[in-house]
Amino acid sequence: MKKRLVVLTGAGISAESGIATFRDANGLWEGVDVMEVASPQGWRKNPERVLAFYNQRRKNAHEVQPNAGHLALAELETDFDVRIITQNVDDLHERAGSSHVLHLHGKLFESRSTLDPTLVYPVEGWELKLGDKCARGSQLRPNIVWFGEPVPMMEKAMEEALIADIFLVVGTSLVVYPAAGLVDFIPDETPLFVVDPKLPELPRRPNLHLYEENASTGMRKVAEVLRQKYW
């Protein structure tokens, strides 16, 4: 039976493909605070501006490709039962070939009803407009977990962390909660690998392996080690 490799990925892996992060822009988007475009309050205040923000992000995501970090994770499925938990809303993991991807913060290429959150629809192309409505006649909004909203997939992510044979963190500084708290659910005996150019401070534990590198270069090294030691 293949060992279960659970992977938490963050903005760093997508940034290498050319997807800008909030932090890169110092929390601003064209001079606008992210709370204005990524919160329920911002949506109520100016839904058109929020839609424009995500339309721009969708257009950007269409123009980029998965990088070597994404591809390395997909290729590891040959030898491991890989379960990806991502903080990213893009579809680069899926496009790279990963089969099991849990999106903690929602999906960029989905919309959902403002009336009934169970009504979810794919976004064709890159535009979602005012006047686009769900089956019940309510305006569609991005299917994204905004600041201040609960993270519905968090419980499933915690379950994955608890049963991981190996846990891997890629492209995240582990400062965004609740996702950063997933490492607290990893059993002490579970090997933990971390790949990031700015390594987070972690409590000392056995089987901790740190790679101070970008996802694309670091993942090549980690994949080799995983196959040598745990396959």
VENGIHU-V5312 format. One record per pair of residues at least 24 apart in sequence whose C-alpha atoms are under 8 Angstrom apart, sorted by the first residue. I is the first residue (numbers start at 1). GAP is how many residues later the second one is. If there is no record, write none. Layout:
# VENGIHU-V5312
[[I:GAP] [I:GAP]]
This chain:
# VENGIHU-V5312
[[2:77] [2:78] [2:79] [2:229] [3:77] [3:78] [3:162] [3:163] [3:227] [3:228] [4:76] [4:77] [4:78] [4:79] [4:159] [4:160] [4:161] [4:162] [5:75] [5:76] [5:77] [5:78] [5:159] [5:160] [5:161] [5:162] [5:163] [6:76] [6:77] [6:78] [6:79] [6:154] [6:155] [6:158] [6:159] [6:160] [6:161] [6:162] [7:75] [7:76] [7:77] [7:78] [7:79] [7:160] [7:161] [7:162] [7:163] [8:76] [8:77] [8:78] [8:79] [8:159] [8:160] [8:161] [8:162] [9:75] [9:76] [9:77] [9:78] [9:79] [9:160] [9:161] [9:162] [9:163] [10:76] [10:77] [10:78] [10:160] [10:161] [10:162] [11:76] [11:77] [11:160] [11:161] [12:158] [12:159] [12:160] [12:184] [12:202] [12:203] [13:56] [13:57] [13:157] [13:158] [13:201] [13:202] [13:203] [14:52] [14:74] [14:76] [14:78] [16:51] [16:199] [16:200] [17:47] [17:48] [17:49] [17:50] [18:46] [19:41] [19:42] [19:45] [35:112] [38:108] [38:109] [39:107] [39:108] [39:109] [39:110] [40:106] [40:107] [40:108] [40:109] [47:83] [48:81] [48:82] [51:77] [51:78] [51:79] [51:90] [51:91] [54:54] [54:88] [55:71] [55:72] [55:73] [56:70] [57:51] [58:50] [58:51] [58:68] [58:69] [59:67] [61:29] [62:64] [65:27] [66:26] [66:27] [66:29] [66:30] [67:149] [68:147] [68:148] [68:149] [68:151] [69:146] [69:147] [69:148] [69:149] [69:150] [69:151] [70:26] [70:146] [71:25] [71:26] [72:144] [72:147] [72:148] [72:151] [73:25] [73:146] [73:150] [74:24] [74:25] [76:147] [79:148] [79:152] [80:151] [83:77] [85:72] [87:92] [89:55] [102:51] [102:55] [103:50] [104:41] [104:47] [104:48] [104:49] [104:50] [104:53] [104:75] [105:39] [105:40] [105:41] [105:46] [106:37] [106:38] [106:39] [107:35] [107:36] [107:37] [108:34] [108:35] [108:36] [109:34] [110:32] [110:33] [111:29] [111:30] [111:31] [111:32] [112:28] [112:29] [112:30] [112:31] [113:25] [113:26] [113:27] [113:28] [114:24] [114:25] [114:26] [114:27] [115:24] [154:24] [154:25] [157:25] [158:24] [158:27] [161:24] [161:25] [162:24] [162:25] [164:26] [165:25] [165:26] [166:24] [166:25] [166:26] [167:24] [167:25] [167:26] [168:24] [168:25] [168:26] [168:27] [169:24] [169:25] [169:26] [170:24] [170:25] [170:26] [170:45] [171:24] [171:25] [171:26] [171:43] [171:44] [172:24] [173:25] [173:26] [173:27] [174:26] [193:29] [195:24]]
